[in-house]
Amino acid sequence: MKIVTTLGLKMTDIIPSTGEQFHPTNHPTKDPELWALSQSLESSFLSEMLSSAGLGKAVGEFGGGIGEEQFSSFLNQTHADAMVAKGGIGLAESIYRSLAN
């Protein structure tokens, strides 16, 4: 299936390909422990970015109060873990390469 813009260009002509996404099963010589650590660091980074963006903050006067504020970090961490499990933003791959060298 080809995705074509109104100008007749394929999306791959506009957006450069970064190649296949790294996963330890794609590269059996890579260290799975180091990959898990890299994903954990990416997840922590994304969790902090979600917190800074205001995800999980109480809205209006009928928010969850202090309990909601205390547990919003768990929600942000869960969202970040889900993002990393789906491929993340590529930070784990960069961290892995830096740690492997």
Stockholm file with secondary structure:
# STOCKHOLM 1.0

chainA/1-101         MKIVTTLGLKMTDIIPSTGEQFHPTNHPTKDPELWALSQSLESSFLSEMLSSAGLGKAVGEFGGGIGEEQFSSFLNQTHADAMVAKGGIGLAESIYRSLAN
#=GR chainA/1-101 SS CCCBCTTSCBHHHHSCCCCSCCCTTTCTTSCHHHHHHHHHHHHHHHHHHHHHHTTTCCCSTTSCHHHHHHHHHHHHHHHHHHHHHTTTTSHHHHHHHHHHC
#=GC SS_cons         CCCBCTTSCBHHHHSCCCCSCCCTTTCTTSCHHHHHHHHHHHHHHHHHHHHHHTTTCCCSTTSCHHHHHHHHHHHHHHHHHHHHHTTTTSHHHHHHHHHHC
//
